[in-house]
Amino acid sequence: MQVPKVVTANNEVAAIDTIVLAFAADPVARWCWPDPHQYLASMPGFTRAFAGGAFLHDGAHCTDDYGGAALWLAPNVHSDEQALGEVLERTVSASIRDDLFGVFEQMAKYHPSQPHWYLPMIGVDPPRQGQGYGSALLTHALERCDREHSMAYLESTNARNIPLYQRHGFEVLGRIQVGASPPLVPMLRQSR
């Protein structure tokens, strides 16, 4: 397996493309954008707003072939709330928007109050899933967390990924579901 490398803002497009491919069947992403064209048009902007800070703070990692990408927000780095709100207002159907904003409110309640690394997005190109890419990306980033004695936090939007996160030391904190939304599972890995 390839050792993940840091991705900067200069070459973020390839990493974002990998995330878009990886989330094409994600329950929450496709609830937001059920139409394929709508999904492909909206997901890159959402990814930049939600996790783009990773490219500016050494938190974006990918495999050499861009088969997998992970976008981590460093302690005290946050999503671009204004851009995120604008993307969601512009692209998500009004019929689910209130539920979606409710999901984000619940997500905020689970985030640790102490400094932590936050993983808003990790994904592997579908033909490469199950080949260790996700595990390699997690191991690479969590080694840094361990060196820094920092917690790591994420929300799993796909139940099939929970065992992978648990193998890497994450523990389930609860369940988030608002209205018709698919469930999200907030998970925390304590500092080591």
C-alpha positions in Angstrom: 0.0 0.0 0.0 1.2 3.5 -0.8 2.2 5.9 1.9 -0.2 8.8 1.8 1.1 12.2 0.9 0.0 15.8 1.7 -2.1 17.5 -0.8 -2.0 21.3 -1.0 -4.4 23.9 -2.5 -2.3 23.8 -5.7 -3.5 20.2 -6.5 -6.7 19.9 -4.6 -8.9 19.1 -7.6 -7.7 15.5 -7.9 -8.4 14.9 -4.2 -11.8 16.5 -4.4 -12.6 14.4 -7.5 -11.7 11.2 -5.4 -14.1 12.4 -2.6 -16.8 13.0 -5.2 -16.5 9.5 -6.6 -16.3 7.9 -3.2 -19.5 9.6 -1.9 -21.5 8.8 -5.1 -23.5 6.1 -3.2 -23.2 7.7 0.3 -26.7 7.7 2.0 -26.4 11.3 3.3 -24.8 12.8 0.2 -27.4 11.2 -2.1 -30.2 12.3 0.2 -29.0 15.9 -0.3 -28.6 15.5 -4.0 -30.6 12.5 -5.3 -30.3 13.5 -9.0 -26.9 12.3 -10.5 -26.3 15.6 -12.3 -27.3 17.6 -9.3 -24.9 15.5 -7.2 -21.9 15.9 -9.6 -22.6 19.7 -9.9 -22.9 20.3 -6.1 -20.5 17.9 -4.3 -17.2 19.6 -5.3 -18.4 23.0 -3.9 -19.8 21.3 -0.8 -16.5 19.5 -0.3 -14.5 22.7 -0.5 -16.8 24.5 1.9 -17.0 21.7 4.4 -13.4 20.4 4.3 -11.4 22.8 2.2 -9.4 24.1 5.2 -7.6 20.8 5.1 -5.7 21.9 2.0 -4.4 25.0 3.8 -3.3 23.3 7.1 -1.5 20.1 6.0 -4.6 18.1 6.7 -5.3 16.9 3.2 -3.8 13.5 2.4 -4.1 11.2 -0.6 -2.5 8.0 -1.9 0.0 8.5 -4.7 -2.6 7.5 -7.4 -5.4 9.6 -5.8 -7.3 6.4 -5.3 -8.1 7.6 -1.7 -8.2 10.9 0.0 -8.8 12.2 3.5 -9.5 15.8 4.4 -8.7 16.5 8.1 -9.3 19.8 9.8 -6.5 20.6 12.3 -7.3 21.7 15.8 -9.0 25.1 15.7 -9.6 25.0 11.9 -13.2 24.9 10.9 -15.5 24.5 7.9 -16.2 27.7 6.0 -19.7 28.2 7.5 -20.7 31.0 5.2 -19.7 29.1 2.0 -21.3 25.9 3.4 -24.6 27.7 4.0 -24.6 29.2 0.6 -23.9 25.9 -1.2 -26.6 24.2 0.8 -29.2 27.0 0.2 -28.4 27.0 -3.5 -28.2 23.3 -4.2 -30.4 21.3 -1.7 -34.1 21.0 -2.2 -36.2 23.2 0.0 -38.2 20.2 1.1 -35.2 18.7 3.1 -33.2 21.9 3.9 -34.6 22.3 7.4 -33.9 18.7 8.3 -30.3 19.1 6.9 -29.6 22.2 8.9 -31.0 20.3 11.9 -28.4 17.6 11.2 -25.6 20.1 11.2 -26.9 21.5 14.5 -26.8 18.1 16.0 -23.3 17.5 14.6 -22.1 20.6 16.4 -23.3 19.2 19.7 -21.1 16.1 19.4 -17.9 17.9 18.5 -15.4 17.8 21.4 -14.9 21.2 23.1 -11.2 20.4 23.4 -8.8 20.9 20.5 -9.0 17.9 18.1 -8.4 16.8 14.6 -11.7 16.5 12.7 -12.2 14.2 9.7 -15.1 15.7 7.8 -14.4 13.6 4.7 -12.5 10.5 3.7 -13.1 8.4 0.6 -11.8 5.8 -1.7 -12.5 5.5 -5.4 -15.2 2.7 -5.6 -13.1 0.2 -7.6 -10.4 0.4 -5.0 -12.6 0.1 -1.9 -11.7 -2.8 0.3 -8.1 -2.8 -0.7 -6.6 -1.0 2.4 -6.7 2.6 1.1 -9.0 3.9 3.8 -7.0 2.1 6.5 -3.7 3.5 5.2 -5.1 7.1 5.2 -6.4 6.7 8.7 -3.2 5.2 10.0 -1.1 8.0 8.5 -3.2 10.8 10.1 -3.7 9.0 13.4 0.0 8.6 13.8 0.2 12.4 13.8 -2.7 12.6 16.3 -0.8 10.3 18.6 2.5 12.3 18.3 0.5 15.4 19.2 -1.6 13.5 21.9 -4.7 14.9 20.2 -8.2 13.5 19.9 -9.7 12.7 16.6 -13.4 13.1 15.7 -15.6 12.2 12.7 -19.2 11.5 11.7 -19.8 8.3 9.7 -22.4 8.9 7.1 -22.3 5.2 6.0 -22.9 2.4 8.5 -20.6 0.0 6.6 -17.6 2.2 7.5 -18.1 2.1 11.2 -16.1 -1.1 11.7 -13.2 0.4 9.9 -13.2 3.4 12.2 -13.6 1.2 15.3 -10.5 -0.8 14.2 -8.6 2.5 14.3 -9.8 3.3 17.9 -12.9 5.4 17.3 -15.9 4.8 19.6 -19.5 5.5 18.8 -20.9 8.5 20.7 -24.5 8.4 19.5 -26.7 8.7 16.5 -27.8 11.8 14.6 -31.0 11.8 12.6 -33.4 14.6 11.9 -36.7 14.2 10.1 -36.2 12.2 6.9 -32.3 12.3 7.1 -30.3 9.1 6.9 -28.5 8.5 10.2 -25.0 9.8 11.0 -22.9 8.3 13.7 -20.5 10.6 15.6 -17.3 8.9 16.6 -14.4 9.9 18.8 -10.9 8.6 19.2 -9.3 9.7 22.5 -5.9 11.1 22.6 -3.0 8.7 23.1 
